[in-house]
């Protein structure tokens, strides 16, 4: 199957501020880019969605190590296929994966998604972590194709709001457009709890464990 795999990240919405983006840059470099760098399969492109209304030097979020492009948040929200090139339209399928700008992918994430992708499918790993930013504590979470790291696969001409990440993963969960649901039996990623979130009542209520360094390295190095 000839495909293009896009990792799509909402970086700056109309509500984002310069102060918030300055703080996000460190998390982006520490976790987001690290997750991309450790992928066993490098056949993917990254789309960073930024609002047309935000004046900021987004070149700071670019990297020469990956195919990263800045794209209009407003254009994508109105028409997700605006990210596709003419060459993409001749492919068998488009795979899209949702990733926040402060999250960390396991090293097999891209490989697993591409291996399990079939036309008209939603793909997710069965487990993911909530991980504190010091990488000392985590909780293991279960997914039923409803995590924040969803991927989808569809024909290029079907790449629209019903078939890919447009604004929220919740919209994908509710979509009835998918004929196949692929659940991968492993941990696929980690949502990083940082700042006030680390000490929040919500995180403290999770069943947390101490990170096993060897197991962690097998996933995130």
N, C-alpha and C positions, 0 to 999 in steps of 0.2 A: 504494500500500500504506500503510495506516494503522499506524503503529508508535510505540513508545516506545524510546528509546535510553538505556540506563543504563551509565555508567562506574563500575565497581565496584572499590573499593580496600580491601585489608586493611590497616587502620591500626594497630590494637592487638589483639594476641592475648593469651591468658592469661599468656604468658611475657614480655610487654612490661613495661618498668619506666618510672617517671616520668623518670628520667635519660635513658633512650633516647628517650622522647617529646619531652623538651625539646630534644634534639639534632636530632630529626627535623623539628621545626617550621620551622627555618631552611631545610632542604632542600625542604620542602613549599612554602614561600612562594617560594623562588627558582626551582624547576624545575617542580613539579607545577602550581601555580596559573598560572605563566607559560604552560605548555603549553595549559591550558584557555583562557586569555585570548586566544591568537592564533588560535584555531580560526576558519576561514572560515565554518563552519556552527555555529550556537550551539544547535541543537535537540537537547539532551541533558540528562540529570540525573545527578548524582553521588551515589553511596552510599559512605559511609565506614563500614567495619565495625570496631566496637570491642567488646572483650570486656566482658561484664557485671561481671567481677571487677576491672576497672581503675578506680580512683578518680582522675579527672583532669579538668581543665577543657578539654574538647574543643571548646568554643566558639572557642578560639584557631585552630582549623583551619577555621572557617566563613568564608564570604565572601558579601557582599551582591551580588557580581557574577554569581554562579552559583546554580543550584538544587542545593544540597548538603544532604544529610540524613545524620544519624547513625543507624546501624542496628546491632542486636545481632549480634555476630560469631557467637555460639552459635545464635541463631535462624536466621540465614542458612545456617549450615553444616548444620543439621538439615533446613531446608526453604527453599531459595532463593526460592521463590515468595512468601515472607513479605514481600518488598520490594514486591510488586505491589499496586497499588490496585484497587478495584472497576472503575474506568474502564479500567485496563490490560487487564482480562480481556475486554473487548469489542473490543479492537484486533485487527488482522490478525496482528501479530507483535511480539515483543520482541527487540530487539538488545541484547546485553550485551558490554562490552569490559573486559578485565582491565588494570589499571594499578597499578603500585606507587607508594607515596607519595613516592618520590624520583626519579621518572622524568619525562621531558620528551617531550611529543607534538609531532610536526611539525604545521604549520599546516593541512594538508589531511587529517589523520588521520580526523576525524569525517566529513567530506565523502566521503572515499573509502569508508569502511566502509559508510555508508548507501547509497551509489550501487551497491555490489556485493552488498549483502545480499539474499538470497532465503530463503524458508522452508527450514528444515532445512539450514543451511549454516554452515561455519566460515570465517572471513575473516581474512586476515593480509596484511601487506605483505611483499614478497620480501626487503627489506633493513631493517636497523636498525643503529644505532650503539652501540658502547660508547664513552662520552665521559668524559674526565676533568673534574672539577668546575671546573677553571679554563677549560674550553672551548678548550683549545689543542691537545689530542691526541685522536684518535679511531681506532677500528678499525671497518671495515665488515663487518657480519655478514650471513650469508644465512639465510633462513628457508624452511622448507617446511611452512608452517602449524604451526610448533612454537615460535614465539617467545614471549616473556613478555607480548606485547601482543595476544594472540588476541581475536577477537570472534566471537560466534555469533548466529544468527538463528533463532528458532523461534516456533511458535504459543504464545500465553500459557499454555494448559493443558499444554504440554509443557516449561514452564520449570522444570527440575529439575536434579539433580546431573549428569545425563548430557548436558545441553544448555547449560550455562552454567558460568562460572567459579565453583567452589564453594570449593576450598581451594588447588589448584595447577593451573597450566596443563598440567602433565604428565597430569592426569586427562583433560583435553579431548583431548589428542593421541591418547590410547589409545582414546577413545570411537569406537565404530563406528555411532553414531546419525546421523551426518551424511551426507546424500545428495550434498551439493555441497561442494567445497573451492575457495574463491576466493582466488587469490594476486594481489595488487596490485603492479604493476611500479614501485615507488618506495620511498624510505626513509620509514618511517612514524613513527619514534620514536627516542629515545635513552635507553639505560640509563646512568645517571650512576655513574661509579666515583669514590667519595669516601673520605676517611679512609685507613685502612690498605689498602683495595682498590686505590687508585691506584698504590701502590708494591709491590703484590703480585707474586709471581713469575708468577702466572697472567696478569695484565694486561701485564706486561713482555714476555711471550712472544707477545702478539698482534701482528699486523702493523699497526703504528700509522702514522698520517699526521698531518701538521700541518693544522689546520683552515684551510680557505679561507674568509675572512670573508664574501665575497660569496655563495658557495654556501651557507654556514651561514645567513646572513640570509634567503635565499630559502626555507629550510625552517622556521626556528625564530623568525622575526620576523613 
